[in-house]
Amino acid sequence: MQGDITADIAAVQRIEGVRDILREVCALTGMHFSAVARVTADRWVACLVEDHIAFGLEAGGELELQTTICDEIRCSGEGVFIDHVAEEPMWRVHPTPILYGFQSYISMPIIRADGSFFGTLCAIDPEPRTTSLAAIVPLIQAMAQRIADALDAESVGASAHSA
């Protein structure tokens, strides 16, 4: 499994424009940390990170899966966005924001063409958002889809080269 994760990290890093997507996510959301994460049934691994809050996570870094909201997204296939953790009853007592100290959060699933869940495009910030993230959810979903499409195109290219 470690080899698969390493290959997934490398695949994301080879996709042209992913670093720009992470910067765009930060600009759109006003958040200061964004990442593409590979999320499996037992692991959460950062593939690429944009970090302006000194969260301390780099590509290849792992979080314990059960401490992430991304695990819930993996199970549901639905994105999550939180403008202000402290003002939302469901989230203010959730262990993940408490553990990691964030007040705003957005994460969208990266779903491959075959329907498989690859991971998430996510962002966090210790400060709440002053404008609702709901308005930009379609933009973040489109970015997650661009990453999924690029992963699928790379898989097709790799299959053609090995045939």
Order of alpha helices (4+ residues) and beta strands (2+ residues): alpha-alpha-beta-beta-beta-alpha-beta-alpha-alpha-beta-beta-alpha
